[in-house]
Amino acid sequence: MDLLSVRQRLVATNIANAATPGYRTRDINFQAEFARADSGLPFNAPEVIETAGLKAGNDGNNVGLDREMRLLAENAIRFNIASSFWKSEYRQMKSAIQEGRNG
């Protein structure tokens, strides 16, 4: 969920700078960072990269609002899924603790 929060802030920053001349879209390599987190390594601030392959306008800005809005929606879905998993784990742990007290 920390990784998703970082990505959400980056996407919001990209949107906020959509009209800033020379601004370059930033992101994280989400798949690589997720794989690193999934391997059990502790969470560190992910590496922020400039997104390659995006067409820049005459002012050098390469923020595409359609792309950024898609990333916001995708990130929200991922956050909801992660939150649901966390809530499920929490309920199971709470249930196990309560059963231990009653047993």
C-alpha positions in Angstrom: 0.0 0.0 0.0 3.0 2.3 0.6 4.1 1.8 -3.0 0.6 2.6 -4.2 0.6 5.8 -2.2 3.9 6.9 -3.7 2.6 6.3 -7.2 -0.6 8.2 -6.4 1.4 11.2 -5.4 3.6 11.0 -8.5 0.5 10.8 -10.8 -1.1 13.7 -9.0 2.1 15.7 -9.5 2.2 14.9 -13.2 -1.4 16.1 -13.6 -0.6 19.3 -11.6 2.3 20.0 -14.0 0.4 19.2 -17.2 0.8 22.8 -18.3 4.3 23.4 -17.0 6.8 23.9 -19.9 9.6 21.4 -19.9 8.0 19.2 -17.3 8.7 15.5 -17.8 6.3 12.8 -16.7 7.7 10.8 -13.7 6.7 7.4 -12.4 8.0 4.4 -10.7 8.7 1.0 -12.3 5.7 -0.4 -10.5 6.3 -4.0 -11.6 9.9 -4.0 -10.5 9.1 -2.3 -7.2 6.2 -4.7 -6.5 8.4 -7.7 -7.2 11.0 -6.3 -4.8 8.4 -5.8 -2.1 6.9 -9.2 -2.8 10.4 -10.8 -2.3 10.3 -9.8 1.4 12.8 -6.9 1.2 11.9 -4.0 3.4 10.1 -1.0 1.8 12.4 1.8 0.9 11.5 4.9 -1.2 11.1 3.6 -4.7 13.3 4.9 -7.5 11.5 7.7 -9.4 12.1 7.5 -13.1 11.2 9.7 -16.1 8.7 7.8 -18.2 10.2 6.9 -21.5 8.4 6.9 -24.8 6.0 9.7 -24.3 5.6 12.3 -26.9 6.5 15.8 -25.8 4.6 18.9 -27.0 6.3 22.1 -28.4 6.9 23.3 -24.9 8.8 20.1 -24.0 6.1 18.8 -21.6 5.2 15.2 -22.1 2.3 14.8 -19.6 -0.7 13.0 -21.2 -3.8 13.6 -19.2 -5.5 10.6 -20.6 -2.6 8.4 -19.5 -2.5 9.9 -16.1 -6.2 9.6 -15.5 -6.0 5.9 -16.5 -3.1 5.4 -14.0 -5.2 7.1 -11.3 -8.1 4.7 -11.9 -5.7 1.7 -12.1 -4.0 2.7 -8.9 -7.3 3.2 -7.1 -8.4 -0.3 -8.1 -5.1 -1.8 -6.8 -5.4 0.2 -3.6 -8.9 -1.1 -3.0 -7.8 -4.7 -3.6 -4.8 -4.4 -1.3 -7.0 -2.8 1.3 -9.5 -5.6 1.1 -6.7 -8.2 1.5 -5.4 -6.3 4.5 -8.9 -6.1 6.1 -9.4 -9.8 5.6 -6.1 -10.6 7.3 -6.9 -8.3 10.1 -10.3 -9.9 10.7 -8.7 -13.4 10.7 -6.1 -12.3 13.2 -8.7 -10.6 15.4 -10.8 -13.8 15.3 -7.9 -16.0 16.3 -7.1 -13.7 19.2 -10.7 -13.7 20.4 -10.9 -17.5 20.1 -7.7 -17.8 22.1 -9.3 -15.7 24.9 -12.5 -17.8 25.0 -10.7 -21.1 24.8 
